[in-house]
Amino acid sequence: MSAAQAVRPGHYRDQSPLEVAAERGRARFIDVREPYEFTGELGHVPGSELVPLAGLERAARGWSHEHRLVIVCRSGARSGRAAAYLASVGFKDVINLAGGMIGWSEAGLPVER
């Protein structure tokens, strides 16, 4: 297992932007930033859903615990907290985008604004 795929407390894992890009179409992408960030300079991963961190607990109550979730933020810190929370309440396959949208953009991956 690479360092980028290390399992974190709460049983989620960090993955690099290139590894996460391979999950498109197989995972549900949840962006935990604020609306102005989602549509701002860094944009967002195409097809991702905006669920600001403050509303994550409420929103997640209606989600299947079996789906693979990729959690995204600006740099990977907020999404790491969100991923740990989701794993702690029973979500079985949670991935944190290491480096967040900064890393995604630096990798030259597609972005919507």
Sequence and secondary structure as in RCSB ss.txt:
>XXXX:A:sequence
MSAAQAVRPGHYRDQSPLEVAAERGRARFIDVREPYEFTGELGHVPGSELVPLAGLERAARGWSHEHRLVIVCRS
GARSGRAAAYLASVGFKDVINLAGGMIGWSEAGLPVER
>XXXX:A:secstr
  GGG EETTTEEEE HHHHHTTBTTBEEEE S HHHHTSTT B TT EE  GGGHHHHHTTS TTSEEEEE SS
SHHHHHHHHHHHHTT SEEEEETTHHHHHHHTT   B 
